[in-house]
Amino acid sequence: MHPEHADPRTIRRSGGDSTTPVPADLAASPFRVDRDRVASSPFFARLGGVTQVVSSTGSGLLVHNRLTHSLKVAQAARAIAERLGARPELAGVLDKLGGCDPDVVEAASLAHDLGHPPFGHLGEQVLDRLARHRFGLSDGFEGNAQSFRIVTTTDVRGPAALGLDLTVAVRAAMLKYPWTRLSYPDPHPKDMAAPPRGAAEPPDAPGTGAAKFSAYVTELDDVTQARSFYSGRVEPWQQTVEASVMDTADDIAYAIHDLEDFYRVGVLQHATVSAELNTWLDHAVELAGLSAADLAAQERRPGRSLEAMRRRLHAKDSWAVDDDAFAQAVAKVRAELVDGLLSVPFDGSVEAEQAVAGFSARWTRRLVDAVGVVEEPTTRSGHVVLAVRQWHEVQVLKFVHRRFVLLRPDLALHQRGQARLLTALLEALEQWVTDRHEANRLPRRLHDLVDLASAEYAALFRADPAALVGATGDRPSGPDAVRALARGRAVVDFVASLTDNQAAALLDALSGRTGQLWTDAFVL
């Protein structure tokens, strides 16, 4: 074998590998090169202006954004990979499954949220709805798939000016959900008796394909190239070990830092969280005996939401759930969160800051140290898993965040306004793109994205028209219909690349609500 191709994991999208010198790259390791390319990308920099849970724009709130979240995921992922690599008993199984390099998981972790649109998950839902129903795009929109599209296609900072030209290993590690929405792989994991996490169709939208996926049909060649090395090592629907590390680190970071944020700003209150956890611990047997109807009717009373979550875990994750471990996890979270962090309101003092730092450090270490490797996991789990007790603790921490933050009516009010903003922005941009008199005055970036998507969709139409079947089930009838799909994808790509501020400023400009000629909206 030629020495340049001794490690197939270093093969790049362009077909080259790490031994091909690129003057702009400073690192010697191909995977460090990938990490540097991601960290230098403008798509990475924009994450500082993209919502994690709530937008800090104009509020002065010190809360995580997508950039700080990605940095913490990368920190946890690297620590996990280094710990696994330091255990000699795991060397054989890690090598058999395809490897676990700390630089790979760090690069993939930094890149995993590149595709998140303005306003976080709310923006993701709005773009998906409009992409499918307004533009007829069979893939719709998905943040993970958009991240993969950025590093392979729409970012222009790589040496080939098409994507970042990352290695096989890092691209594969980004595929948290290694399938497309509808068709790849065949058979599709959504049709499995017990689908992998994220692969099942949403119960309220049958026929729309997997709820979560990591690639659009336009990037399918990149998926198959990145996954080819792992064929026979992991199943077609399984994450690589490095993707599983990234996914686990994402869960850990999400479970901890969002609680920090909402304790700081006074949203997470001691009394309500205490009542929920203590009521369940004191009346667990009684609550377990309630019928589903009675539980639903009493959902606003303390303890009922936690009991409902315990039952959902039994329904979805019977492979992992254990009632004793669940009770221990509730008690652990009560001791650390309710009796610890939340017992004294945050006041900005040194003591309060140290309490937050201690809570975060203790939980991060506890969870990172509890990660192990399973050679043959269930379909609902990756190869990298938390120990039983810590898995349950993460579920309880995420429950607290969802129940006492995400379901708040004031947050819903804020998000409905953001949804209207994004909807109006996409509609205005669509009108601009389809105005033949304004074709030469589009923002240059949007113009380039239209050209790129037009070439992609024309090639797909020639090769596999079925891949372009839209939400109505109809295939595009000819070149005009294909161009319309391409324009829709370009508009979605463009909006997904904006910060929260840019999206708002651009809509203000397009709707005539601003008197400024030069605004942040035009730094595009």
PyMOL commands that set and color helices and strands:
alter all, ss='L'
color gray80, all
select helices_A, chain A and resi 3-5+8-10+30-39+42-49+66-85+88-97+102-111+120-133+143-154+168-174+189-191+217-228+241-264+270-282+284-288+292-297+304-316+323-338+341-343+350-368+388-406+409-433+436-441+444-463+465-468+479-496+500-510+520-522
alter helices_A, ss='H'
color red, helices_A
select strands_A, chain A and resi 371-373+384-386
alter strands_A, ss='S'
color yellow, strands_A
deselect
rebuild
show_as cartoon
